[in-house]
Amino acid sequence: MLSKSTFVPNLPPHPFFEGMFEVLSEKTPLALRGKWLDAGCGTGRHTRFLARLGLMVTGVDYSESELMEADRLTAGTPEASRVSFDRQSLSLLTYSDGYFDGVICNEVLHAVPRSEHQITLASLQRVTKPGGIHLVTGYVTERSRGHSNHLYPYELRNFYIKAGWPIVSEFHGKPHAEVCGETVVQRAQSGVIALRP
């Protein structure tokens, strides 16, 4: 893990996320407008990336220390005027219905208890305008061993289909071994781009 002293404001997006975002840009270029939510923004890496594209972006996280670091890294950057940060629970967002044109939620759900996955995704859906876009990624494991909050295969896809959201694109990374606590698990990244009807 990077120490705070190694964080830099213009760190490029995570490669898996960047690949998904390129597909989003190609398939739904008109979606890249207006106000976006970076749900679980951490230190604002992807918040600033979206703002550099000219979007107005709100980064939300529950960690006060992460948000303080996000503020510090964003201050004085060219995109600072297009960025705001807010401390909220993703499952209890206070924004009005349809407030955002798009939502990204990158590698966050594994930090949310499994019992709150559906309510968290429903909260993100509620604050998205009709015609708005979601780009959501998470870690997937075949079994519940290891990190108990990981998604199951196709869980994201099935959630959006059940909610009536068309899937624009879907991604599955290659499994790799990682240590989770005292257990080595096979996990991979998975993601969907979905469109609110």
N, C-alpha and C positions, 0 to 999 in steps of 0.2 A: 504494500500500500504506500502511496506517496505521502510524504510528510507535508505539512502545510507550507513549508518553505519551498517545496518543489512545484506547487501549483502555479500555473501561469494562465493569464486571462484568455489567451487565444489558442488554448489547447484544441487540436482538431477533434471532431466528433469521433466516438468509438466506431471502428471500422464496420461492425455489423449494422449499427444504426445508420451510418453514412450510406451503406449500400441500400438499405431500405428507403432512405430519404431520396436517393437518386431515382429509385423506381417511382416513388410518390411524385416527384417533380415531373417525370415523364408521363405518367398515366393520368394525373389530375393536376395539371399546372395551374388551373384557375383556383385551386384550393389554397394556394400559397398567398394568402392575403389576410388582412385584418388582424384580429386578436387571437393569440395562441396561448395555451396553458402548457407549461412544462411541469407535469405532475410527478412529484418526487425529485425535485431539481438538484438536490445536494448542493454542491458549490457553484452551480450555474453553468457548467460546461456547455450543455446543449441549449440552455436559455440564451446565452450569448451567441451561439452559432445561428439560431433562428433569427435573432435580432440583427445580425450582420446581413441577413437576407432581406432586411427591410420590414420584418414583421414586428408588431407590438407584442411583447411576450411577458407573461406573468409566471414566475417560477414559484412553485409552492412546495414546501417541505415541512415536516414536523420538527426537525432538528434545529434548534435555535443556533447552535454552534456552526452548523453547515450554512445556514442563511447568513450569519455574520461574515463568514468567509466568502460567500457569494457576493455580498455587498462590497466587501473589500476588493475582490478581484474585478468587479464590474466598474467601480468608481473610476472615472477619468478615461474610460475607453470610448471610442467613437459611438458604440451602440448603447451606452449607458442611458440615454434619453428614451430608448425604446424598451427598457427593461424595468420591471418592478418585482420585488420578492415579498412573499406573504407566508406567515406561519399558520398552517391549517392541517387538519386531518383530511386525507384524501377521501375517506368514506363519509365525511360530513362537510363537504364544501359549502361555503356560504354564498357563492355567486348565484345570480338569478338563472333561471332556466334559459338555455340557448345563448349564454353570454359569450362563448368562445367560438371562433371559426374553425379551430383545430386544436387537437390535444396530442401531445406526445407523453408517453409514460415508458421510459427506457430503463429496463433492468431494475424495477422497483418492487414488483409483486412478491418476490422472494423475501422481502423485508416486511411483508404484510401477512398476518396470520391467515392460514387457509380459510378459516371460517369467515373472513372478511373480504375474500377475493371478489365474490359476486357483488356485494354491496359497494365495494370500492369502484369496480368497473361501472356499475349502475350510476354511481355518483358522477363519474367522469362523463358518462353518456348524457346525463341530465343537463349538464352545463354546456353542451355542444349544440350549436345551431343546426337546424335541418340543412342537409347538404354539406355539413361539416365533416372533417376527417379525423380519424384516430390512427395513430401509429403507436402500437403497443408491443413491447418486447419483454421477454422474461426467460428465466432458466427452466428447462424441462428435465425431469428425471423419469425413468421408466418405473421406478419404485418409490415408495414413500421413505425409504431409508435415507439417512443423511439429513439434508436440509428439508424439514417437514413442510416448509411453505412453498417449495418448488411447484410449478405447474405440472400437470400431466400432459402427455402428448395430445395435441389438438384441443386442449381445454380453451385456449383463447378463441380459436376459430369457432368452436361450438357455442361459446357464450354469445358471440356477435351474431351468428346465424339464428340462434334462438331468439335474440332480441330484434330480429328482422333487419339487421344491417348487412348490406351486400359487402362481400369481401373483395377488395380491389386487388390485393396481392397477399401472399403468405410466404413465409421464409422459415427454413429449418437449418440451423447450423450443424456441423459435424460434432458428434459426441466426443468428449474428452474427459479424462480423469481429473478430479479435483478433490482435495481434502476438505471435508465438512465435519468439523469437530474431530473426533477420533476415527471417522469412517472415510474411506475413499469411495466416491460415487462417480458414476458416469453421468455427465450432464451436458446439455447442449442449449444453445440459444434458440428461441423460437419467437416469431413475431407475425403480426397481422397489420395490414392497412385496411381499415373499414370505413365505409361512408354512411353517415346518418341519413336515413330516408326522410 
